Amino acid sequence: MTDKIYSTEAYARSMGARVVRTDVDDNRVLLDRTVFYPGGGGQPHDVGDLWIGDDRLPVVRVTADRDGVWHWLEGSLPAAGTSLRGELDWERRYRLMRTHTAMHAMCGVIWHRYAVPVTGGNMDAGEGRLDFELPEWNSDDKPAVEAELNAQLRAQLPVEVSFLPRAEADQDPSLIRTKVSLLPAGLTEVRVIDIVGLDRQADGGTHVDSTGEVGSISLATVKSKGRGFRRFRFTLNE
């Protein structure tokens, strides 16, 4: 298995690593350790570069399976056993961290106001989408939700990461903020992201250490998706 540095050290931008296996058909390599997030939970995978000496191999896709984390490359594949270094596109990753944290903060605000779970979501660097089952929504509430979310971001709430045994996590249904649990059946340890006092949920993505790093957001639209479902879209204010 790959040592998933991103899971415990979200601010790590680079790493030394070794090629464990290659897949010539897909032009990808399995590394023994990585800072590259493979995507999941609505957060896109990272991109960046692998370096062998002065030779640069762009990382264009990252995925994970039971064997570990695979890095899809442009250029010739290095052989198994090759030592290399990896570097993230940090500007993109950091914006994704800020965006993902803003999404969790919005989950917390909506939960405290309406006690409804998330039914879907997605993000790109600097913008996010969250869907809620919210039949009682009033369009006049949009400014109040935006103001409350920005107040929570300004409060510089700490964002903490912890890990729970699966059996213990299963005893705490509040960790699942989606309408349907997305935890894989074979998962034995659950990673928990806690925006202290606002939102605590199971999540595998990368986040900033404080809501103050997010900055402010603009709640662009809240649209009806039928049968009481609402789609919230926001952007980070740079």
MDAnalysis code that builds the backbone (N, CA, C; Angstrom):
import MDAnalysis as mda
import numpy as np

u = mda.Universe.empty(714, n_residues=238, atom_resindex=np.repeat(np.arange(238), 3), trajectory=True)
u.add_TopologyAttr("name", ["N", "CA", "C"] * 238)
u.add_TopologyAttr("resid", np.arange(1, 239))
u.add_TopologyAttr("resname", ["MET", "THR", "ASP", "LYS", "ILE", "TYR", "SER", "THR", "GLU", "ALA", "TYR", "ALA", "ARG", "SER", "MET", "GLY", "ALA", "ARG", "VAL", "VAL", "ARG", "THR", "ASP", "VAL", "ASP", "ASP", "ASN", "ARG", "VAL", "LEU", "LEU", "ASP", "ARG", "THR", "VAL", "PHE", "TYR", "PRO", "GLY", "GLY", "GLY", "GLY", "GLN", "PRO", "HIS", "ASP", "VAL", "GLY", "ASP", "LEU", "TRP", "ILE", "GLY", "ASP", "ASP", "ARG", "LEU", "PRO", "VAL", "VAL", "ARG", "VAL", "THR", "ALA", "ASP", "ARG", "ASP", "GLY", "VAL", "TRP", "HIS", "TRP", "LEU", "GLU", "GLY", "SER", "LEU", "PRO", "ALA", "ALA", "GLY", "THR", "SER", "LEU", "ARG", "GLY", "GLU", "LEU", "ASP", "TRP", "GLU", "ARG", "ARG", "TYR", "ARG", "LEU", "MET", "ARG", "THR", "HIS", "THR", "ALA", "MET", "HIS", "ALA", "MET", "CYS", "GLY", "VAL", "ILE", "TRP", "HIS", "ARG", "TYR", "ALA", "VAL", "PRO", "VAL", "THR", "GLY", "GLY", "ASN", "MET", "ASP", "ALA", "GLY", "GLU", "GLY", "ARG", "LEU", "ASP", "PHE", "GLU", "LEU", "PRO", "GLU", "TRP", "ASN", "SER", "ASP", "ASP", "LYS", "PRO", "ALA", "VAL", "GLU", "ALA", "GLU", "LEU", "ASN", "ALA", "GLN", "LEU", "ARG", "ALA", "GLN", "LEU", "PRO", "VAL", "GLU", "VAL", "SER", "PHE", "LEU", "PRO", "ARG", "ALA", "GLU", "ALA", "ASP", "GLN", "ASP", "PRO", "SER", "LEU", "ILE", "ARG", "THR", "LYS", "VAL", "SER", "LEU", "LEU", "PRO", "ALA", "GLY", "LEU", "THR", "GLU", "VAL", "ARG", "VAL", "ILE", "ASP", "ILE", "VAL", "GLY", "LEU", "ASP", "ARG", "GLN", "ALA", "ASP", "GLY", "GLY", "THR", "HIS", "VAL", "ASP", "SER", "THR", "GLY", "GLU", "VAL", "GLY", "SER", "ILE", "SER", "LEU", "ALA", "THR", "VAL", "LYS", "SER", "LYS", "GLY", "ARG", "GLY", "PHE", "ARG", "ARG", "PHE", "ARG", "PHE", "THR", "LEU", "ASN", "GLU"])
u.atoms.positions = np.array([
    [0.832, -1.200, 0.000],
    [0.000, 0.000, 0.000],
    [0.872, 1.257, 0.000],
    [0.385, 2.284, -0.651],
    [1.086, 3.569, -0.699],
    [0.921, 4.310, 0.619],
    [2.012, 4.903, 1.101],
    [1.938, 5.804, 2.252],
    [1.279, 7.095, 1.775],
    [0.060, 7.350, 2.242],
    [-0.745, 8.473, 1.756],
    [-0.448, 9.715, 2.594],
    [0.602, 10.402, 2.223],
    [1.060, 11.562, 2.992],
    [-0.029, 12.623, 3.077],
    [-0.796, 12.788, 2.005],
    [-1.836, 13.822, 1.954],
    [-2.891, 13.634, 3.040],
    [-3.048, 12.411, 3.528],
    [-4.099, 12.116, 4.495],
    [-3.797, 12.701, 5.867],
    [-2.512, 12.860, 6.200],
    [-2.120, 13.384, 7.506],
    [-1.339, 14.694, 7.413],
    [-0.785, 15.012, 6.236],
    [0.015, 16.219, 6.058],
    [-0.465, 16.956, 4.802],
    [-1.592, 17.643, 4.929],
    [-2.204, 18.278, 3.760],
    [-1.338, 19.381, 3.162],
    [-0.423, 19.935, 3.954],
    [0.403, 21.039, 3.462],
    [1.725, 20.560, 2.844],
    [1.964, 19.264, 2.832],
    [3.162, 18.733, 2.185],
    [3.034, 18.905, 0.672],
    [4.005, 19.575, 0.066],
    [3.936, 19.891, -1.366],
    [4.771, 18.949, -2.223],
    [5.700, 18.235, -1.602],
    [6.602, 17.389, -2.372],
    [6.976, 16.165, -1.543],
    [7.553, 15.185, -2.217],
    [7.967, 13.967, -1.512],
    [9.043, 13.271, -2.323],
    [9.849, 12.492, -1.635],
    [10.684, 11.506, -2.278],
    [9.923, 10.191, -2.298],
    [10.087, 9.392, -3.349],
    [9.322, 8.154, -3.463],
    [10.084, 7.156, -4.334],
    [9.548, 5.954, -4.376],
    [10.113, 4.896, -5.198],
    [8.997, 4.252, -6.006],
    [9.292, 3.905, -7.256],
    [8.318, 3.232, -8.111],
    [8.198, 1.779, -7.666],
    [6.985, 1.371, -7.315],
    [6.730, -0.002, -6.878],
    [6.340, -0.883, -8.064],
    [5.535, -0.318, -8.969],
    [5.018, -1.100, -10.096],
    [4.703, -0.155, -11.246],
    [4.737, -0.665, -12.458],
    [4.359, 0.126, -13.632],
    [3.228, -0.573, -14.379],
    [2.457, 0.217, -15.086],
    [1.397, -0.290, -15.961],
    [1.602, 0.365, -17.321],
    [2.225, -0.352, -18.233],
    [2.593, 0.206, -19.532],
    [1.362, 0.565, -20.347],
    [0.323, -0.250, -20.259],
    [-0.879, -0.007, -21.066],
    [-1.523, 1.332, -20.740],
    [-1.523, 1.707, -19.450],
    [-2.148, 2.966, -19.034],
    [-1.132, 4.072, -18.763],
    [0.147, 3.768, -18.944],
    [1.224, 4.742, -18.704],
    [1.109, 5.359, -17.302],
    [1.116, 4.469, -16.320],
    [0.982, 4.907, -14.937],
    [1.955, 4.135, -14.051],
    [2.248, 4.728, -12.886],
    [3.145, 4.090, -11.931],
    [2.507, 4.083, -10.550],
    [2.794, 3.032, -9.799],
    [2.392, 2.912, -8.409],
    [3.588, 3.285, -7.553],
    [3.408, 4.252, -6.649],
    [4.506, 4.718, -5.807],
    [4.345, 4.220, -4.374],
    [5.481, 4.147, -3.656],
    [5.418, 3.683, -2.274],
    [4.936, 4.760, -1.316],
    [4.971, 6.033, -1.735],
    [4.461, 7.124, -0.904],
    [4.146, 8.299, -1.821],
    [3.194, 9.142, -1.398],
    [2.805, 10.243, -2.276],
    [2.101, 11.360, -1.519],
    [2.239, 12.582, -2.054],
    [1.461, 13.727, -1.583],
    [0.282, 13.994, -2.512],
    [0.169, 13.243, -3.604],
    [-0.868, 13.481, -4.603],
    [-2.188, 12.849, -4.169],
    [-3.226, 13.696, -3.990],
    [-4.543, 13.195, -3.619],
    [-5.197, 12.567, -4.850],
    [-5.743, 11.338, -4.731],
    [-6.277, 10.643, -5.895],
    [-7.715, 10.997, -6.264],
    [-8.291, 11.946, -5.567],
    [-9.672, 12.332, -5.860],
    [-10.656, 11.512, -5.047],
    [-11.829, 12.078, -4.832],
    [-12.877, 11.408, -4.077],
    [-13.643, 12.399, -3.229],
    [-14.908, 12.068, -2.936],
    [-15.738, 12.944, -2.127],
    [-16.023, 14.279, -2.796],
    [-15.975, 14.300, -4.124],
    [-16.220, 15.530, -4.867],
    [-14.969, 16.325, -5.151],
    [-13.848, 16.022, -4.459],
    [-12.605, 16.761, -4.692],
    [-11.836, 16.123, -5.836],
    [-11.410, 16.911, -6.844],
    [-10.647, 16.351, -7.963],
    [-9.268, 15.869, -7.525],
    [-8.686, 15.010, -8.336],
    [-7.326, 14.546, -8.076],
    [-6.329, 15.675, -8.295],
    [-5.171, 15.526, -7.665],
    [-4.094, 16.496, -7.845],
    [-3.380, 16.290, -9.170],
    [-2.664, 17.317, -9.588],
    [-1.747, 17.235, -10.719],
    [-0.417, 17.836, -10.276],
    [0.611, 17.625, -11.072],
    [1.933, 18.134, -10.743],
    [2.974, 17.437, -11.584],
    [4.123, 17.140, -10.989],
    [5.224, 16.544, -11.734],
    [5.973, 15.534, -10.878],
    [6.485, 14.502, -11.548],
    [7.490, 13.637, -10.967],
    [8.817, 13.973, -11.635],
    [9.878, 13.980, -10.840],
    [11.204, 14.330, -11.336],
    [12.166, 13.189, -11.072],
    [12.901, 12.799, -12.116],
    [14.014, 11.864, -11.994],
    [15.248, 12.640, -12.421],
    [15.993, 13.106, -11.448],
    [17.070, 14.041, -11.771],
    [16.469, 15.302, -12.366],
    [16.910, 15.670, -13.569],
    [16.375, 16.848, -14.251],
    [15.260, 16.503, -15.229],
    [14.877, 15.238, -15.301],
    [13.834, 14.812, -16.223],
    [12.463, 14.962, -15.557],
    [11.581, 15.705, -16.217],
    [10.259, 16.004, -15.683],
    [9.207, 15.141, -16.353],
    [8.362, 14.509, -15.531],
    [7.247, 13.702, -16.020],
    [5.960, 14.290, -15.451],
    [5.145, 14.986, -16.260],
    [3.896, 15.550, -15.750],
    [2.933, 14.472, -15.262],
    [2.347, 14.706, -14.093],
    [1.299, 13.835, -13.544],
    [-0.043, 14.420, -13.971],
    [-0.774, 13.690, -14.801],
    [-2.009, 14.219, -15.377],
    [-3.266, 13.606, -14.760],
    [-3.084, 12.524, -14.008],
    [-4.230, 11.874, -13.368],
    [-3.704, 11.060, -12.203],
    [-4.510, 10.951, -11.148],
    [-4.140, 10.151, -9.982],
    [-5.376, 9.360, -9.549],
    [-5.194, 8.067, -9.321],
    [-6.291, 7.223, -8.844],
    [-5.775, 6.313, -7.737],
    [-6.703, 5.738, -6.981],
    [-6.332, 4.811, -5.914],
    [-7.165, 3.544, -6.031],
    [-6.538, 2.417, -5.717],
    [-7.255, 1.151, -5.622],
    [-6.677, 0.375, -4.450],
    [-7.006, -0.887, -4.341],
    [-6.562, -1.671, -3.178],
    [-5.046, -1.831, -3.127],
    [-4.372, -1.621, -4.258],
    [-2.915, -1.738, -4.288],
    [-2.209, -0.473, -3.821],
    [-2.858, 0.679, -3.956],
    [-2.249, 1.940, -3.564],
    [-2.648, 3.063, -4.498],
    [-1.775, 4.065, -4.626],
    [-2.083, 5.264, -5.406],
    [-1.277, 5.241, -6.708],
    [-1.993, 5.326, -7.829],
    [-1.406, 5.298, -9.164],
    [-1.296, 6.708, -9.720],
    [-0.192, 6.964, -10.413],
    [0.084, 8.265, -11.012],
    [0.207, 8.085, -12.522],
    [-0.685, 8.723, -13.265],
    [-0.703, 8.622, -14.720],
    [0.200, 9.717, -15.286],
    [1.096, 9.334, -16.166],
    [2.167, 10.228, -16.585],
    [2.124, 10.547, -18.073],
    [2.705, 11.687, -18.405],
    [3.084, 11.995, -19.780],
    [4.578, 11.719, -19.906],
    [4.966, 10.991, -20.949],
    [6.378, 10.675, -21.127],
    [6.654, 9.215, -20.839],
    [7.913, 8.843, -20.921],
    [8.323, 7.454, -20.726],
    [8.207, 7.047, -19.262],
    [7.785, 5.807, -19.046],
    [7.634, 5.321, -17.681],
    [8.985, 4.981, -17.067],
    [9.219, 5.376, -15.821],
    [10.409, 4.907, -15.111],
    [10.222, 3.449, -14.714],
    [11.303, 2.737, -14.550],
    [11.242, 1.325, -14.192],
    [10.915, 1.152, -12.713],
    [10.365, -0.001, -12.364],
    [10.142, -0.336, -10.960],
    [11.464, -0.253, -10.211],
    [11.430, 0.314, -9.018],
    [12.627, 0.495, -8.217],
    [13.269, 1.854, -8.364],
    [12.823, 2.644, -9.350],
    [13.398, 3.965, -9.577],
    [13.034, 4.916, -8.432],
    [14.028, 5.653, -7.949],
    [13.773, 6.698, -6.955],
    [13.502, 8.011, -7.670],
    [12.581, 8.789, -7.138],
    [12.195, 10.041, -7.772],
    [11.662, 10.999, -6.724],
    [11.337, 12.192, -7.163],
    [10.659, 13.135, -6.274],
    [9.393, 13.634, -6.972],
    [8.407, 13.982, -6.184],
    [7.149, 14.490, -6.724],
    [6.864, 15.880, -6.205],
    [6.271, 16.710, -7.051],
    [5.909, 18.071, -6.665],
    [4.489, 18.365, -7.143],
    [3.664, 18.840, -6.217],
    [2.289, 19.205, -6.550],
    [2.224, 20.521, -7.310],
    [1.160, 20.699, -8.079],
    [0.734, 22.034, -8.487],
    [0.084, 22.636, -7.238],
    [0.907, 23.308, -6.434],
    [0.463, 23.723, -5.109],
    [-0.619, 24.789, -5.163],
    [-0.543, 25.728, -6.079],
    [-1.556, 26.781, -6.142],
    [-2.936, 26.166, -6.334],
    [-3.033, 25.187, -7.231],
    [-4.319, 24.520, -7.466],
    [-4.744, 23.731, -6.232],
    [-3.813, 22.958, -5.662],
    [-4.159, 22.143, -4.488],
    [-4.647, 23.016, -3.335],
    [-3.967, 24.133, -3.077],
    [-4.347, 24.968, -1.940],
    [-5.736, 25.567, -2.152],
    [-6.051, 25.960, -3.370],
    [-7.406, 26.462, -3.650],
    [-8.441, 25.360, -3.443],
    [-8.101, 24.126, -3.811],
    [-9.013, 23.017, -3.569],
    [-9.194, 22.778, -2.071],
    [-8.129, 22.906, -1.295],
    [-8.237, 22.759, 0.155],
    [-9.161, 23.819, 0.744],
    [-9.004, 25.047, 0.294],
    [-9.873, 26.123, 0.771],
    [-11.320, 25.875, 0.351],
    [-11.505, 25.435, -0.892],
    [-12.850, 25.177, -1.395],
    [-13.514, 24.050, -0.630],
    [-12.772, 22.972, -0.400],
    [-13.342, 21.816, 0.304],
    [-13.729, 22.189, 1.735],
    [-12.899, 22.988, 2.382],
    [-13.222, 23.432, 3.735],
    [-14.473, 24.309, 3.738],
    [-14.613, 25.168, 2.738],
    [-15.817, 25.991, 2.622],
    [-17.060, 25.126, 2.450],
    [-16.932, 24.015, 1.705],
    [-18.074, 23.115, 1.521],
    [-18.492, 22.487, 2.849],
    [-17.527, 22.077, 3.653],
    [-17.869, 21.516, 4.957],
    [-18.506, 22.575, 5.855],
    [-17.993, 23.799, 5.787],
    [-18.582, 24.877, 6.580],
    [-20.029, 25.124, 6.153],
    [-20.292, 25.069, 4.846],
    [-21.671, 25.246, 4.374],
    [-22.549, 24.093, 4.862],
    [-22.023, 22.867, 4.849],
    [-22.785, 21.740, 5.389],
    [-23.184, 22.013, 6.830],
    [-22.231, 22.559, 7.604],
    [-22.523, 22.852, 8.996],
    [-23.591, 23.915, 9.159],
    [-23.502, 24.978, 8.379],
    [-24.489, 26.056, 8.462],
    [-25.880, 25.535, 8.095],
    [-25.975, 24.786, 6.993],
    [-27.283, 24.255, 6.570],
    [-27.820, 23.260, 7.597],
    [-26.926, 22.434, 8.143],
    [-27.372, 21.453, 9.135],
    [-27.934, 22.146, 10.374],
    [-27.241, 23.168, 10.866],
    [-27.700, 23.847, 12.076],
    [-28.997, 24.626, 11.849],
    [-29.200, 25.108, 10.630],
    [-30.422, 25.876, 10.335],
    [-31.599, 24.978, 9.976],
    [-31.335, 23.886, 9.234],
    [-32.434, 23.102, 8.668],
    [-32.383, 21.616, 9.022],
    [-31.263, 21.126, 9.564],
    [-31.105, 19.710, 9.939],
    [-31.374, 18.773, 8.774],
    [-30.803, 19.093, 7.604],
    [-30.959, 18.230, 6.432],
    [-29.571, 17.808, 5.940],
    [-29.461, 16.575, 5.418],
    [-28.172, 16.082, 4.937],
    [-27.893, 16.515, 3.497],
    [-26.669, 16.290, 3.090],
    [-26.252, 16.555, 1.720],
    [-26.709, 15.401, 0.830],
    [-27.183, 15.717, -0.360],
    [-27.568, 14.667, -1.307],
    [-26.605, 14.589, -2.490],
    [-25.693, 15.534, -2.612],
    [-24.717, 15.489, -3.699],
    [-23.811, 16.697, -3.634],
    [-22.686, 16.625, -4.303],
    [-21.769, 17.756, -4.301],
    [-20.603, 17.525, -5.231],
    [-19.954, 18.616, -5.579],
    [-18.780, 18.568, -6.443],
    [-18.040, 19.879, -6.290],
    [-16.792, 19.912, -6.738],
    [-16.017, 21.141, -6.621],
    [-14.942, 21.196, -7.685],
    [-14.476, 22.398, -7.922],
    [-13.267, 22.655, -8.668],
    [-12.501, 23.692, -7.860],
    [-11.319, 24.024, -8.277],
    [-10.518, 24.977, -7.525],
    [-11.200, 26.336, -7.523],
    [-11.732, 26.750, -6.367],
    [-12.354, 28.056, -6.244],
    [-13.854, 28.087, -6.358],
    [-14.483, 26.954, -6.637],
    [-15.953, 26.943, -6.729],
    [-16.497, 25.592, -6.303],
    [-17.690, 25.606, -5.713],
    [-18.270, 24.375, -5.208],
    [-19.763, 24.305, -5.427],
    [-20.273, 23.075, -5.393],
    [-21.702, 22.823, -5.516],
    [-22.111, 21.829, -4.446],
    [-23.220, 22.125, -3.755],
    [-23.790, 21.214, -2.781],
    [-25.295, 21.136, -2.985],
    [-25.832, 19.932, -2.923],
    [-27.267, 19.701, -3.062],
    [-27.840, 19.248, -1.722],
    [-29.018, 19.768, -1.400],
    [-29.687, 19.410, -0.153],
    [-31.158, 19.115, -0.439],
    [-31.726, 18.208, 0.347],
    [-33.170, 17.997, 0.317],
    [-33.780, 19.025, 1.254],
    [-34.331, 20.082, 0.664],
    [-34.714, 21.262, 1.446],
    [-36.052, 21.809, 0.946],
    [-37.152, 21.099, 1.211],
    [-38.450, 21.512, 0.662],
    [-38.961, 22.832, 1.218],
    [-38.509, 23.232, 2.423],
    [-39.022, 24.452, 3.045],
    [-38.183, 25.681, 2.710],
    [-37.307, 25.581, 1.750],
    [-36.423, 26.700, 1.412],
    [-37.212, 27.913, 0.934],
    [-36.809, 29.081, 1.449],
    [-37.376, 30.351, 1.009],
    [-36.244, 31.153, 0.377],
    [-36.464, 31.686, -0.806],
    [-35.398, 32.415, -1.495],
    [-34.888, 33.605, -0.686],
    [-35.710, 34.116, 0.228],
    [-35.262, 35.228, 1.077],
    [-34.188, 34.794, 2.079],
    [-34.005, 33.459, 2.252],
    [-33.002, 32.954, 3.195],
    [-31.591, 32.992, 2.614],
    [-31.448, 33.165, 1.317],
    [-30.127, 33.098, 0.688],
    [-29.134, 34.099, 1.294],
    [-29.491, 35.387, 1.451],
    [-28.520, 36.315, 2.054],
    [-28.139, 35.926, 3.475],
    [-29.097, 35.400, 4.241],
    [-28.803, 35.021, 5.623],
    [-27.842, 33.845, 5.677],
    [-28.016, 32.857, 4.789],
    [-27.109, 31.708, 4.745],
    [-25.710, 32.170, 4.339],
    [-25.625, 33.025, 3.342],
    [-24.321, 33.531, 2.903],
    [-23.632, 34.295, 4.034],
    [-24.375, 35.134, 4.727],
    [-23.800, 35.915, 5.819],
    [-23.324, 35.016, 6.960],
    [-24.114, 34.010, 7.303],
    [-23.728, 33.099, 8.380],
    [-22.489, 32.300, 7.996],
    [-22.431, 31.836, 6.755],
    [-21.263, 31.087, 6.314],
    [-20.013, 31.952, 6.377],
    [-20.093, 33.170, 5.904],
    [-18.924, 34.047, 5.950],
    [-18.531, 34.405, 7.384],
    [-19.502, 34.496, 8.262],
    [-19.180, 34.748, 9.666],
    [-18.412, 33.570, 10.265],
    [-18.814, 32.355, 9.924],
    [-18.107, 31.177, 10.425],
    [-16.693, 31.097, 9.844],
    [-16.514, 31.496, 8.601],
    [-15.177, 31.504, 8.010],
    [-14.291, 32.547, 8.690],
    [-14.843, 33.719, 8.960],
    [-14.064, 34.768, 9.635],
    [-13.693, 34.379, 11.059],
    [-14.445, 33.482, 11.653],
    [-14.213, 33.100, 13.047],
    [-12.928, 32.299, 13.230],
    [-12.291, 31.910, 12.127],
    [-11.028, 31.167, 12.183],
    [-11.154, 29.921, 13.062],
    [-12.197, 29.155, 12.811],
    [-12.404, 27.914, 13.548],
    [-11.326, 26.908, 13.161],
    [-10.754, 26.204, 14.128],
    [-9.749, 25.194, 13.788],
    [-10.374, 24.016, 13.053],
    [-9.591, 23.434, 12.156],
    [-10.019, 22.260, 11.396],
    [-9.105, 21.109, 11.803],
    [-9.669, 20.085, 12.443],
    [-8.879, 18.997, 13.002],
    [-9.127, 17.694, 12.248],
    [-8.094, 16.874, 12.168],
    [-8.155, 15.573, 11.499],
    [-7.939, 14.484, 12.537],
    [-8.779, 13.459, 12.513],
    [-8.602, 12.322, 13.401],
    [-9.001, 11.043, 12.668],
    [-8.709, 9.918, 13.284],
    [-9.028, 8.614, 12.683],
    [-9.734, 7.757, 13.727],
    [-10.800, 7.087, 13.308],
    [-11.568, 6.228, 14.196],
    [-11.642, 4.816, 13.629],
    [-11.598, 3.794, 14.480],
    [-11.895, 2.444, 13.999],
    [-13.295, 2.408, 13.389],
    [-13.476, 1.629, 12.346],
    [-14.762, 1.602, 11.650],
    [-15.913, 1.265, 12.605],
    [-15.698, 0.317, 13.490],
    [-16.769, -0.078, 14.404],
    [-17.208, 1.090, 15.278],
    [-16.247, 1.889, 15.715],
    [-16.582, 3.055, 16.539],
    [-17.292, 4.122, 15.717],
    [-16.816, 4.346, 14.498],
    [-17.439, 5.346, 13.635],
    [-18.881, 4.959, 13.295],
    [-19.132, 3.665, 13.126],
    [-20.487, 3.210, 12.783],
    [-21.476, 3.473, 13.916],
    [-20.978, 3.688, 15.125],
    [-21.857, 3.974, 16.255],
    [-22.209, 5.452, 16.354],
    [-21.645, 6.261, 15.461],
    [-21.893, 7.709, 15.484],
    [-22.473, 8.136, 14.135],
    [-23.781, 8.026, 13.956],
    [-24.397, 8.356, 12.664],
    [-24.219, 9.810, 12.263],
    [-23.897, 10.699, 13.210],
    [-23.721, 12.113, 12.870],
    [-22.500, 12.340, 11.983],
    [-21.593, 11.360, 11.898],
    [-20.412, 11.504, 11.053],
    [-20.758, 11.457, 9.572],
    [-21.905, 10.915, 9.257],
    [-22.323, 10.804, 7.852],
    [-23.294, 11.936, 7.563],
    [-22.829, 12.937, 6.826],
    [-23.675, 14.090, 6.513],
    [-24.317, 13.975, 5.137],
    [-24.042, 12.876, 4.437],
    [-24.730, 12.620, 3.181],
    [-25.969, 11.773, 3.467],
    [-26.951, 11.865, 2.597],
    [-28.198, 11.129, 2.829],
    [-27.954, 9.627, 2.812],
    [-27.010, 9.197, 1.961],
    [-26.633, 7.791, 1.881],
    [-25.151, 7.688, 2.236],
    [-24.792, 6.765, 3.111],
    [-23.391, 6.608, 3.489],
    [-22.552, 6.187, 2.290],
    [-21.419, 6.886, 2.102],
    [-20.524, 6.588, 0.996],
    [-19.271, 5.852, 1.465],
    [-19.242, 5.411, 2.727],
    [-18.075, 4.698, 3.232],
    [-17.991, 3.315, 2.600],
    [-16.849, 2.963, 1.995],
    [-16.704, 1.631, 1.389],
    [-16.886, 0.530, 2.418],
    [-17.437, -0.577, 1.980],
    [-17.733, -1.675, 2.904],
    [-16.482, -2.211, 3.571],
    [-15.349, -2.238, 2.866],
    [-14.137, -2.817, 3.410],
    [-13.283, -1.866, 4.217],
    [-13.738, -0.636, 4.412],
    [-12.952, 0.359, 5.139],
    [-12.877, 0.004, 6.619],
    [-11.665, -0.067, 7.164],
    [-11.504, -0.438, 8.575],
    [-11.207, 0.747, 9.479],
    [-10.784, 1.882, 8.900],
    [-10.484, 3.085, 9.667],
    [-11.109, 4.278, 8.957],
    [-11.775, 5.122, 9.712],
    [-12.514, 6.252, 9.143],
    [-11.804, 7.554, 9.504],
    [-11.513, 8.336, 8.489],
    [-10.886, 9.647, 8.693],
    [-11.986, 10.677, 8.927],
    [-11.809, 11.492, 9.953],
    [-12.841, 12.458, 10.355],
    [-12.275, 13.868, 10.274],
    [-13.026, 14.761, 9.624],
    [-12.681, 16.177, 9.566],
    [-13.638, 16.931, 10.486],
    [-13.069, 17.692, 11.413],
    [-13.879, 18.410, 12.405],
    [-13.572, 19.901, 12.330],
    [-14.537, 20.681, 11.788],
    [-14.472, 22.133, 11.931],
    [-15.095, 22.412, 13.295],
    [-14.242, 22.665, 14.260],
    [-14.645, 22.600, 15.665],
    [-15.816, 23.545, 15.952],
    [-16.896, 22.941, 16.438],
    [-18.082, 23.697, 16.786],
    [-19.047, 23.926, 15.644],
    [-18.694, 23.479, 14.440],
    [-19.557, 23.753, 13.286],
    [-19.922, 22.498, 12.514],
    [-18.942, 21.666, 12.165],
    [-19.229, 20.522, 11.295],
    [-18.195, 19.430, 11.552],
    [-18.666, 18.213, 11.745],
    [-17.790, 17.066, 11.959],
    [-18.328, 15.912, 11.126],
    [-17.499, 15.394, 10.212],
    [-17.975, 14.332, 9.350],
    [-16.817, 13.514, 8.791],
    [-17.154, 12.291, 8.370],
    [-16.189, 11.426, 7.728],
    [-15.833, 11.996, 6.368],
    [-14.533, 12.037, 6.064],
    [-14.104, 12.638, 4.801],
    [-12.644, 12.274, 4.537],
    [-12.312, 12.033, 3.269],
    [-10.957, 11.654, 2.919],
    [-10.141, 12.742, 2.259],
    [-10.738, 13.920, 2.015],
    [-10.079, 14.960, 1.237],
    [-9.126, 15.821, 2.034],
    [-8.586, 16.834, 1.372],
    [-7.616, 17.732, 2.001],
    [-8.269, 19.061, 2.362],
    [-7.823, 19.621, 3.489],
    [-8.446, 20.827, 4.039],
    [-7.379, 21.744, 4.623],
    [-7.742, 23.020, 4.782],
    [-6.861, 23.963, 5.463],
    [-6.988, 23.775, 6.973],
    [-6.097, 24.395, 7.732],
    [-6.065, 24.217, 9.183],
    [-7.044, 25.106, 9.933],
    [-7.581, 26.126, 9.259],
    [-8.488, 27.069, 9.911],
    [-9.435, 27.643, 8.876],
    [-10.676, 27.882, 9.283],
    [-11.628, 28.480, 8.335],
    [-11.169, 29.860, 7.886],
    [-10.311, 30.508, 8.678],
    [-9.815, 31.823, 8.285],
    [-9.005, 31.800, 7.013],
    [-8.413, 30.648, 6.667],
    [-7.639, 30.542, 5.440],
    [-8.519, 30.497, 4.197],
    [-9.784, 30.175, 4.372],
    [-10.688, 30.086, 3.218],
    [-10.911, 31.453, 2.598],
    [-10.977, 32.495, 3.436],
    [-11.399, 33.801, 2.959],
    [-12.917, 33.862, 2.979],
    [-13.491, 34.693, 2.133],
    [-14.948, 34.800, 2.069],
    [-15.465, 34.125, 0.808],
    [-16.771, 33.840, 0.801],
    [-17.399, 33.202, -0.365],
    [-18.577, 34.055, -0.830],
    [-18.938, 33.851, -2.070],
    [-20.181, 34.418, -2.609],
    [-21.094, 33.263, -2.972],
    [-22.290, 33.268, -2.411],
    [-23.282, 32.251, -2.738],
    [-23.945, 32.672, -4.038],
    [-23.521, 32.049, -5.129],
    [-23.917, 32.519, -6.456],
    [-25.385, 32.254, -6.742],
    [-25.815, 30.999, -6.601],
    [-27.195, 30.642, -6.914],
    [-27.688, 29.568, -5.960],
    [-28.996, 29.551, -5.759],
    [-29.678, 28.438, -5.105],
    [-30.847, 28.097, -6.013],
    [-30.777, 26.935, -6.662],
    [-31.784, 26.572, -7.651],
    [-32.549, 25.330, -7.215],
    [-33.821, 25.315, -7.566],
    [-34.634, 24.138, -7.318],
    [-34.264, 23.043, -8.304],
    [-34.100, 21.818, -7.774],
    [-33.835, 20.656, -8.629],
    [-35.004, 19.682, -8.595],
    [-36.169, 20.187, -8.224],
    [-37.372, 19.365, -8.212],
    [-37.544, 18.591, -6.911],
    [-38.807, 18.340, -6.523],
    [-39.163, 17.539, -5.347],
    [-38.495, 18.030, -4.068],
    [-38.317, 19.332, -3.947],
    [-37.773, 19.901, -2.729],
    [-36.269, 19.896, -2.629],
    [-35.567, 19.513, -3.692],
    [-34.107, 19.517, -3.679],
    [-33.581, 20.871, -4.140],
    [-32.550, 21.366, -3.460],
    [-31.951, 22.662, -3.793],
    [-30.464, 22.487, -4.086],
    [-30.008, 23.208, -5.090],
    [-28.602, 23.168, -5.470],
    [-27.953, 24.510, -5.164],
    [-26.968, 24.491, -4.272],
    [-26.234, 25.688, -3.859],
    [-24.912, 25.743, -4.629],
    [-24.608, 26.860, -5.233],
    [-23.321, 27.066, -5.874],
    [-22.645, 28.291, -5.261],
    [-21.348, 28.161, -4.981],
    [-20.613, 29.288, -4.408],
    [-19.244, 29.393, -5.066],
    [-18.649, 30.560, -4.925],
    [-17.290, 30.797, -5.400],
    [-16.482, 31.439, -4.268],
    [-15.177, 31.165, -4.260],
    [-14.292, 31.840, -3.333],
    [-14.031, 33.258, -3.831],
    [-14.023, 34.204, -2.906],
    [-13.651, 35.577, -3.253],
    [-12.142, 35.714, -3.090],
    [-11.466, 36.046, -4.174],
    [-10.000, 36.125, -4.137],
    [-9.555, 37.544, -3.801],
])
